[in-house]
């Protein structure tokens, strides 16, 4: 509001009058070099709210909390997301940031539709349960473990979660942390409404100290935070990480499914129907491919006929490579491979 501007709001049938006022107040006197006293005046801007005294309880206990919450929501909507990484050149160790402008969202994310819906539902449930977490005496935090082969979309899912919640991302590369004291300082410097990401947790050499800090310090400081661990090999994880209460949700990032493939085709080619799609679906049931592999193929041309025909050739090559690999491991697999070839013909 501009100075001297007035605004009338109506809340639950009650008229409330806002006005923007400006007042000049004198500052403390000071002495100059020639002992002459000088003074100055500062201008203070404020908002005044006027209402009938009968509505005092409504305003203090209901209306003002509503206004503050609405203002915070508006602030979050206009927020520029940040990606924080550990600075390698600062001492003590701290975070440096860049604007996060990742285009992935849950609409365009190539992921099994059922799993995607479960993730969205879990995120919504988490952010809406502040009072519940307080009531049960639990830190308002949520832990996710994303596991699966490289190229299956773990980083894309994290970006989609950040964009959906409007949360900053803190990307913690454990190999850049030299001591538990540095780790402690980094965790304390993370903000509310953020996602802490620890990628390739199975390769971490300081897992014990990290988990102790997560259970203690990080869990007791701040609110509305998410921590995400990623790994390519869940079976290699320290059992301590999988202990109940640490990772609330385990998400298997599998090879590309039919629904994920159709989403990629729509993202890259803008089509939902084509005579070759069912044939490619059948190939995916037989041959495991990652979203990253298919995305690379879809980038090769803008013509759907050319791209999808190329995908069929791509699957033929993958099939032959798999059969040759089987023969190397088991010589008896060669006759089986020939039979499969005859059946496809």
Secondary structure as UniProt FT lines:
FT   TURN            3..4
FT   STRAND          6..11
FT   TURN            12..13
FT   STRAND          14..26
FT   STRAND          30..31
FT   TURN            33..34
FT   STRAND          37..38
FT   STRAND          41..50
FT   HELIX           53..55
FT   HELIX           56..58
FT   HELIX           59..63
FT   HELIX           64..77
FT   STRAND          82..86
FT   STRAND          95..99
FT   TURN            106..108
FT   HELIX           113..127
FT   HELIX           130..136
FT   STRAND          141..147
FT   TURN            150..151
FT   HELIX           154..165
FT   STRAND          168..171
FT   HELIX           174..176
FT   HELIX           180..188
FT   STRAND          194..198
FT   HELIX           201..203
FT   HELIX           207..213
FT   HELIX           214..218
FT   HELIX           219..220
FT   STRAND          225..231
FT   HELIX           234..236
FT   HELIX           239..242
FT   TURN            244..246
FT   STRAND          249..252
FT   HELIX           258..269
FT   TURN            275..276
FT   HELIX           277..286
FT   HELIX           291..298
FT   TURN            299..300
FT   HELIX           304..329
FT   TURN            331..332
FT   HELIX           333..344
//
